Structure formats: C-alpha cells, structure tokens
C-alpha cells in the first residue's frame, strides 16, 4: 500500500494548525486512492504530541525524539526527515508552507533526487505523481504544476484546506535517531520574536492588520483595543513596518508573513497587490478605509467606507455589546 507522509510542525508544545490542514488533505486523498496517510513528529519528546494529533485521523504516527529538535537546526532536521523517508518509503511527503519548511524542502528534494512543489494552494495525487496550483506573481496568477516520481516533496500554503477531525485509532511507532554533535556546525543562540503581538499571526483565527491610515498613537491604540476584544493577532502593511511604527516581524504580504485567518480586518489598508498576496486566503475579509475606491474593497466580503478614527470606537463598542449579550 502506498503512503502519504505529513510532517507535523510543533511550536511551543502546540501542533501548528497549518500542519493539521495538510494532514487533513492527505487523509482525504488517501481515502480516495486506498492509500495510507501517516504523520511524522520530531520533538525533544515527540510522544507529547500524540494525543493532540490522534483526533485528526492519521493511520499511523511516527515519532522521533532528540534534544536538537527543540530548535530549528537544519542539519539534524534534514537527517531525521531523510531517515524517516527511507524507513517509511512514502510516495508523497507533505509540509505546511512555513519559514521552517522553506529551509528544508529544496535540500530534501536534492538529497533524494526528487521533485519539490513548494507553496501550493491546492494539490491532488494520482498513481504517477502530484499536480496542483501554485500562486505566482504576488498571487495574481495561479500556475498549474505537476511532478511525477516518488517521493515528491510538497509544501502547502496555510489556509488552503480546513483541519478536520476523523475517527480512527492511530498506531504509534518510534523511529530511532542518533546525531553526532560534532556534525553540528551551526549554533542557534537566540530566537528574537516580536513583543508587541502576543498571538502568532500564522496561527491566529482572527487578524487585525494596520495600514498607512493608522498614522499615530491614537490609531495604534484603537488597533490594540480591537485586537484585545477579538483576541486577535496584530499585523501591519509594509509601509508601517518600514516606517518603524510596527515591528518588521508583523509585516503581512509578499515579502512578509502569509496569514489565513477565519476573520481578517484590514484597517486603513489600501490593498496593494503585495499585501493581498499575504492575506488572500483569509476566510472572511473586512475592510475599513475612507477611500471608497481602495483596491481592498474588491476582495473584501464586507466593507466600511469611513475614517477609522470615527469608525472603530462604535465598532469596538458594538462587538463588546454582542459578546456580553
């Protein structure tokens, strides 16, 4: 029986939603083809992720435990995943498209002499290989791509699929892994994260994005207040991060983060194509802008034309009223 393998990313002890989205799609394809969908977890103690992963229906969960998996160190990760691929012999290896997977995908493909399809917005599988769509030119065009052979390495954009729980009792198998520290030529001394945003944008269910219209501390305070009410992550357009108003790690767009929340609220954002490339997978898009001709209204599900300084206070009050009812 052929196998689909999903690499499960874990951050701060929590399985990333984007990995569950990819696993759910692999489960669906495996059911259609009569194949087996399995998952791979690499952590200092990978067994801790098993209970959180089982409800999402993999036929088997492969685990590898090693202290070096605490941080994203490329060399041990490449060796561990490569070892797992040799042991499991999957037809397809699927990742969520994250900064971490971008660091691994090409190297794994080269090491195995296989094709890689990065940053897919949709994909399907047949007995020969993988085909699907990939956004190009700042997501203005969807390119049709295909790779045949085995294994094919695929990464999938966050928000392309929904994570779905599935009945079943996954078997668990520990894979052995050893690593000589003398082979570790890179030392990761510190991970610097943004302190201004408490919620990981790539995992946030709701995102409030500030644009050029948020021009002073009063505007930023309104953004923070709206985010607090909705328990949302805060992002920003490139104009604000380049101006030093928001941390660069909060930039959403072609050269920043790609987000796919259930609810995206763009405040004072015009909707330039570079920004849209980073949020077009959002399920519901709300735009607040005083310019009725702003491009963001073309993709918004709901739009409010008005000055954010006048719109946000009653908007926030109404959300509070609804939540308290």
C-alpha positions as CSV (number, residue, x, y, z in Angstrom):
1,X,0.0,0.0,0.0
2,X,1.3,3.5,-0.9
3,X,1.8,6.0,1.8
4,X,1.4,9.8,2.2
5,X,3.6,11.3,4.9
6,X,2.8,14.6,6.6
7,X,5.4,16.4,8.6
8,X,3.8,17.9,11.7
9,X,5.3,21.2,12.9
10,X,5.1,21.8,16.6
11,X,5.7,25.3,18.2
12,X,5.9,25.9,22.0
13,X,4.4,22.4,22.5
14,X,1.4,23.1,20.3
15,X,0.7,21.4,16.9
16,X,0.5,24.1,14.2
17,X,-2.9,24.4,12.6
18,X,-1.3,24.6,9.2
19,X,0.1,21.1,9.6
20,X,-3.3,19.8,10.6
21,X,-4.7,21.4,7.4
22,X,-2.2,19.5,5.3
23,X,-2.7,16.2,7.2
24,X,-6.5,16.5,6.7
25,X,-6.0,16.9,2.9
26,X,-3.7,13.9,2.8
27,X,-6.3,11.9,4.8
28,X,-8.9,12.8,2.2
29,X,-6.6,11.9,-0.7
30,X,-5.5,8.6,0.9
31,X,-9.2,7.6,1.4
32,X,-9.9,8.3,-2.3
33,X,-6.9,6.3,-3.5
34,X,-7.0,3.5,-1.0
35,X,-3.6,4.6,0.4
36,X,-2.4,5.2,3.9
37,X,-2.0,8.7,5.5
38,X,0.7,8.9,8.2
39,X,2.3,11.6,10.3
40,X,5.8,12.4,11.5
41,X,6.6,14.3,14.6
42,X,10.1,15.5,15.6
43,X,10.4,16.9,19.1
44,X,12.6,16.6,22.2
45,X,9.8,14.3,23.5
46,X,7.7,13.6,20.5
47,X,5.2,11.4,22.5
48,X,3.7,14.6,24.0
49,X,2.2,15.5,20.6
50,X,0.5,12.1,20.1
51,X,-2.8,12.8,21.9
52,X,-3.3,16.1,20.1
53,X,-2.7,14.5,16.8
54,X,-4.8,11.4,17.0
55,X,-8.2,13.1,16.6
56,X,-7.1,14.2,13.1
57,X,-7.0,10.7,11.8
58,X,-3.6,9.6,10.7
59,X,-3.4,5.8,10.2
60,X,0.0,5.9,12.0
61,X,2.1,8.4,13.9
62,X,5.8,8.1,13.6
63,X,7.8,9.9,16.3
64,X,11.5,10.8,16.7
65,X,12.8,12.3,19.9
66,X,16.0,14.2,20.3
67,X,17.1,17.3,22.2
68,X,18.2,19.1,19.0
69,X,14.6,19.2,17.8
70,X,13.9,21.8,20.5
71,X,15.1,24.5,18.0
72,X,15.0,24.7,14.2
73,X,18.5,23.4,13.4
74,X,18.7,22.4,9.7
75,X,21.3,19.7,9.8
76,X,19.6,17.3,12.4
77,X,16.2,18.0,10.9
78,X,17.3,17.1,7.4
79,X,19.0,13.9,8.6
80,X,16.0,12.9,10.7
81,X,13.4,13.5,7.9
82,X,15.7,11.8,5.4
83,X,16.0,8.8,7.7
84,X,12.2,8.7,8.1
85,X,11.6,8.9,4.3
86,X,14.0,5.9,3.9
87,X,12.2,3.9,6.6
88,X,8.6,4.8,5.6
89,X,9.1,4.9,1.8
90,X,6.2,7.4,1.1
91,X,5.0,8.4,-2.3
92,X,4.5,12.0,-1.2
93,X,6.0,14.0,1.7
94,X,3.8,17.0,2.6
95,X,4.6,20.0,4.7
96,X,2.8,23.2,5.7
97,X,4.5,26.1,3.9
98,X,6.3,27.9,6.7
99,X,9.7,29.6,7.0
100,X,10.9,26.3,8.5
101,X,9.8,24.1,5.7
102,X,11.2,26.5,3.1
103,X,14.5,25.9,4.7
104,X,14.2,22.1,4.3
105,X,12.2,21.4,1.1
106,X,14.9,22.1,-1.5
107,X,17.6,20.3,0.4
108,X,15.4,17.2,0.9
109,X,14.5,17.2,-2.7
110,X,18.1,17.4,-3.8
111,X,19.2,14.7,-1.3
112,X,16.6,12.3,-2.6
113,X,16.9,13.2,-6.3
114,X,13.2,14.0,-6.2
115,X,10.9,16.8,-7.3
116,X,9.6,19.5,-5.0
117,X,6.4,21.6,-5.4
118,X,6.6,24.5,-2.9
119,X,3.9,26.8,-1.7
120,X,0.9,25.1,-3.3
121,X,-2.6,26.5,-2.8
122,X,-4.2,23.2,-3.8
123,X,-2.9,19.7,-4.8
124,X,-4.1,16.3,-5.8
125,X,-2.4,13.0,-6.1
126,X,-2.6,10.1,-8.6
127,X,-0.6,6.9,-9.1
128,X,2.1,8.8,-11.1
129,X,2.7,11.9,-9.0
130,X,1.3,15.2,-7.7
131,X,-0.4,18.1,-9.5
132,X,-2.0,21.3,-8.4
133,X,-1.9,25.1,-8.3
134,X,0.7,27.5,-7.1
135,X,0.3,31.3,-6.7
136,X,2.9,33.3,-8.7
137,X,3.5,37.0,-9.4
138,X,2.2,38.1,-6.0
139,X,-0.7,35.7,-6.3
140,X,-2.1,37.5,-9.4
141,X,-1.8,34.2,-11.3
142,X,-2.3,30.5,-10.4
143,X,0.3,28.4,-12.1
144,X,-0.6,24.7,-12.9
145,X,2.3,22.5,-11.9
146,X,3.0,18.8,-11.8
147,X,5.7,16.4,-10.6
148,X,5.9,12.7,-11.2
149,X,8.0,10.1,-9.4
150,X,8.5,9.1,-5.8
151,X,8.8,10.6,-3.4
152,X,7.5,14.1,-4.3
153,X,8.0,16.8,-1.7
154,X,5.1,19.3,-1.4
155,X,4.6,22.3,0.8
156,X,1.1,23.8,1.1
157,X,0.1,27.4,1.9
158,X,-1.7,28.0,5.2
159,X,-5.5,28.3,4.8
160,X,-5.7,26.2,1.7
161,X,-7.6,23.4,3.5
162,X,-9.6,23.1,6.7
163,X,-8.3,20.9,9.6
164,X,-10.9,18.1,10.0
165,X,-11.1,15.6,12.8
166,X,-11.6,12.0,11.7
167,X,-12.5,8.8,13.6
168,X,-9.8,6.2,14.0
169,X,-7.2,4.9,16.3
170,X,-3.7,5.8,15.1
171,X,-0.9,3.3,15.7
172,X,2.3,4.9,17.1
173,X,5.8,3.9,16.1
174,X,9.0,5.4,17.4
175,X,11.9,5.7,14.9
176,X,15.4,5.6,16.2
177,X,17.6,8.6,15.6
178,X,21.1,9.5,16.7
179,X,23.2,12.6,15.9
180,X,26.9,13.3,16.4
181,X,27.2,16.8,17.8
182,X,30.5,17.2,16.0
183,X,28.5,17.4,12.8
184,X,26.6,20.5,14.1
185,X,28.3,23.4,12.5
186,X,25.6,26.0,13.2
187,X,24.7,27.2,16.7
188,X,21.3,28.9,17.3
189,X,22.0,31.3,20.2
190,X,18.7,33.2,20.3
191,X,15.3,33.5,18.7
192,X,14.1,37.0,18.6
193,X,10.3,37.4,18.5
194,X,8.1,40.4,18.3
195,X,7.0,41.5,21.8
196,X,4.2,43.7,20.5
197,X,2.0,40.8,19.4
198,X,1.1,38.1,21.7
199,X,-0.6,35.8,19.1
200,X,1.3,34.1,16.3
201,X,0.0,35.6,13.1
202,X,0.4,32.4,11.1
203,X,-1.8,30.5,13.5
204,X,-4.3,33.3,14.5
205,X,-8.0,32.7,14.0
206,X,-8.5,36.5,13.7
207,X,-6.0,39.1,12.4
208,X,-6.3,42.9,12.6
209,X,-4.0,44.5,10.0
210,X,-3.0,48.1,10.3
211,X,-2.2,50.2,7.2
212,X,-1.0,53.6,6.3
213,X,-4.2,55.1,7.6
214,X,-3.1,54.2,11.2
215,X,-0.9,57.3,11.5
216,X,-0.4,58.0,15.2
217,X,-0.5,56.5,18.7
218,X,-4.3,57.1,18.9
219,X,-4.7,54.8,15.8
220,X,-2.4,52.2,17.2
221,X,-4.3,52.2,20.5
222,X,-7.6,51.6,18.6
223,X,-5.9,48.7,16.7
224,X,-4.7,47.2,20.1
225,X,-8.2,47.6,21.6
226,X,-9.9,45.9,18.7
227,X,-7.4,43.1,18.8
228,X,-7.9,42.6,22.5
229,X,-11.7,42.5,22.1
230,X,-11.5,39.9,19.4
231,X,-8.4,38.1,20.9
232,X,-6.7,38.7,17.5
233,X,-3.2,38.9,16.2
234,X,-2.0,42.2,15.0
235,X,-0.3,42.6,11.7
236,X,0.8,45.6,9.5
237,X,1.4,46.7,6.0
238,X,4.9,47.2,4.6
239,X,4.6,51.0,4.8
240,X,4.2,50.9,8.6
241,X,6.9,48.3,9.3
242,X,9.4,50.3,7.1
243,X,8.5,53.4,9.0
244,X,9.3,51.7,12.3
245,X,5.7,52.0,13.5
246,X,5.3,48.2,13.8
247,X,7.9,45.5,14.2
248,X,9.1,44.1,10.8
249,X,8.1,40.6,12.0
250,X,4.4,41.7,11.9
251,X,4.5,42.6,8.2
252,X,1.9,40.8,6.1
253,X,2.4,40.4,2.4
254,X,4.5,39.1,-0.4
255,X,7.8,39.9,1.5
256,X,6.3,39.3,4.9
257,X,4.0,36.8,6.6
258,X,1.3,34.8,4.8
259,X,-1.8,34.6,7.0
260,X,-5.1,32.7,6.6
261,X,-7.4,33.5,9.5
262,X,-11.0,32.9,9.7
263,X,-11.5,36.6,10.0
264,X,-9.2,39.3,8.6
265,X,-9.9,43.0,9.3
266,X,-7.8,45.5,7.3
267,X,-7.8,49.0,8.9
268,X,-6.6,51.8,6.8
269,X,-5.1,49.4,4.2
270,X,-5.4,50.3,0.5
271,X,-5.0,46.7,-0.7
272,X,-1.9,46.8,-2.8
273,X,-1.2,43.5,-4.6
274,X,1.9,42.9,-2.5
275,X,-0.2,43.0,0.7
276,X,-3.0,41.0,-0.8
277,X,-0.6,38.2,-1.6
278,X,-0.2,37.6,2.1
279,X,-3.8,37.5,3.2
280,X,-6.0,36.5,0.2
281,X,-6.6,33.0,1.8
282,X,-8.5,34.6,4.7
283,X,-11.9,33.1,5.0
284,X,-13.8,36.4,5.7
285,X,-12.2,39.8,4.8
286,X,-13.5,43.0,6.3
287,X,-12.1,46.3,5.0
288,X,-12.2,49.7,6.8
289,X,-11.0,52.6,4.6
290,X,-12.0,56.2,4.0
291,X,-11.3,55.8,0.2
292,X,-14.3,54.2,-1.5
293,X,-12.0,53.3,-4.5
294,X,-9.4,51.5,-2.4
295,X,-8.5,48.2,-4.1
296,X,-9.1,46.2,-0.9
297,X,-12.8,46.6,-1.3
298,X,-12.6,44.5,-4.5
299,X,-11.7,41.4,-2.4
300,X,-13.5,42.3,0.8
301,X,-16.6,40.3,1.9
302,X,-17.7,43.3,3.9
303,X,-16.5,46.9,3.6
304,X,-16.9,50.1,5.7
305,X,-16.1,53.4,4.0
306,X,-15.1,55.9,6.6
307,X,-12.4,57.4,8.7
308,X,-11.0,54.7,11.0
309,X,-10.8,57.1,13.9
310,X,-14.6,57.6,13.7
311,X,-15.5,54.0,12.7
312,X,-13.5,52.0,15.2
313,X,-14.8,53.3,18.5
314,X,-18.5,52.4,17.9
315,X,-17.4,49.3,16.0
316,X,-15.5,48.1,19.1
317,X,-18.4,49.1,21.4
318,X,-20.8,47.0,19.3
319,X,-18.6,44.0,19.4
320,X,-18.3,44.2,23.2
321,X,-22.1,44.5,23.4
322,X,-22.6,41.4,21.2
323,X,-20.1,39.4,23.2
324,X,-21.6,40.3,26.5
325,X,-25.2,39.6,25.4
